[in-house]
Amino acid sequence: MLSISQCKELLGENCPKADDEVERLQEHFRQLAHVVVDLSDMLLKQPERLIAELPDDERGNVEERAAILEFDGGVNRRYAERKAFTASFGPRKANR
C-alpha cells in the first residue's frame, strides 16, 4: 500500500491537503479494487450470473452475441458468454 506522501505525490496539485481526506480516498479505492476483483472472478467463473442481472434488453443482446460466438465461432458457452459480456460493456468513449 502507498504511504500518504506517495499518494499525495501521485495525486499532484489537485490532492486534498488533509491527510485524513487522502486516507478516505485510499479506503474508497481499496473497496473499489475489491469489487473489481470480485466481479472479474465472477465473470471468469460464472458469467451467466452477471448476464442474468442485466436489464432485459441488454441481457438479450449479450445472450444473442454469446450464441453467435458459440455456434458460428465454435467456442464453448462459458467463453462465449465472457466475450459477449466484455464486448458489450468494455471501454466506452465518454459523450462530450
C-alpha positions as CSV (number, residue, x, y, z in Angstrom):
1,M,0.0,0.0,0.0
2,L,1.2,3.5,-0.8
3,S,2.0,5.9,2.0
4,I,0.1,9.2,2.4
5,S,3.0,11.1,1.0
6,Q,3.2,8.8,-2.0
7,C,-0.5,9.2,-2.6
8,K,-0.2,13.0,-2.4
9,E,2.6,12.9,-4.9
10,L,0.6,10.8,-7.3
11,L,-2.5,12.9,-7.0
12,G,-0.5,16.1,-7.7
13,E,-1.7,19.6,-7.4
14,N,-5.4,18.5,-7.1
15,C,-4.6,16.4,-4.0
16,P,-6.6,17.1,-0.8
17,K,-4.4,18.9,1.8
18,A,-5.6,17.0,4.8
19,D,-4.1,13.5,5.4
20,D,-7.5,12.1,6.6
21,E,-9.0,13.1,3.2
22,V,-6.2,11.2,1.4
23,E,-6.8,8.2,3.8
24,R,-10.5,8.2,2.9
25,L,-9.6,8.2,-0.8
26,Q,-7.3,5.3,-0.2
27,E,-10.1,3.4,1.6
28,H,-12.6,4.1,-1.3
29,F,-10.1,2.9,-3.9
30,R,-9.3,-0.2,-1.8
31,Q,-13.0,-1.0,-1.7
32,L,-13.4,-0.4,-5.4
33,A,-10.5,-2.7,-6.1
34,H,-12.2,-5.5,-4.1
35,V,-15.4,-5.0,-6.1
36,V,-13.5,-5.1,-9.4
37,V,-11.6,-8.3,-8.4
38,D,-14.8,-10.0,-7.3
39,L,-16.6,-9.1,-10.5
40,S,-13.7,-10.2,-12.6
41,D,-13.6,-13.5,-10.7
42,M,-17.4,-13.9,-11.3
43,L,-17.0,-13.1,-15.0
44,L,-14.4,-15.8,-15.3
45,K,-16.2,-18.5,-13.3
46,Q,-19.9,-17.7,-13.6
47,P,-20.6,-15.2,-16.5
48,E,-24.3,-16.4,-16.6
49,R,-24.9,-14.9,-13.2
50,L,-23.7,-11.5,-14.3
51,I,-25.7,-11.7,-17.5
52,A,-28.9,-12.8,-15.6
53,E,-28.7,-9.5,-13.6
54,L,-28.8,-7.3,-16.7
55,P,-31.9,-5.4,-17.8
56,D,-34.0,-7.4,-20.4
57,D,-32.8,-5.5,-23.5
58,E,-29.1,-5.7,-22.6
59,R,-29.4,-9.3,-21.5
60,G,-31.0,-10.2,-24.8
61,N,-28.2,-8.5,-26.7
62,V,-25.5,-10.2,-24.7
63,E,-27.2,-13.7,-25.0
64,E,-27.6,-13.2,-28.7
65,R,-23.9,-12.3,-29.1
66,A,-22.9,-15.2,-27.0
67,A,-25.0,-17.6,-29.1
68,I,-23.4,-16.3,-32.3
69,L,-19.9,-16.7,-30.8
70,E,-20.8,-20.2,-29.6
71,F,-22.3,-21.6,-32.7
72,D,-20.7,-19.7,-35.5
73,G,-17.3,-19.3,-33.7
74,G,-17.2,-22.8,-32.4
75,V,-16.3,-21.8,-28.8
76,N,-17.7,-23.2,-25.6
77,R,-20.7,-21.5,-23.9
78,R,-18.8,-20.0,-20.9
79,Y,-16.1,-18.5,-23.1
80,A,-18.8,-17.1,-25.5
81,E,-20.7,-15.5,-22.6
82,R,-17.5,-13.9,-21.2
83,K,-16.5,-12.5,-24.6
84,A,-20.1,-11.3,-25.2
85,F,-20.3,-9.6,-21.8
86,T,-17.0,-7.9,-22.1
87,A,-17.6,-6.8,-25.7
88,S,-20.9,-5.2,-24.7
89,F,-19.6,-3.5,-21.5
90,G,-16.0,-2.9,-22.3
91,P,-14.4,0.5,-22.5
92,R,-16.7,3.2,-23.8
93,K,-16.0,6.7,-25.0
94,A,-17.4,9.4,-22.9
95,N,-20.0,11.6,-24.6
96,R,-18.5,15.1,-24.5
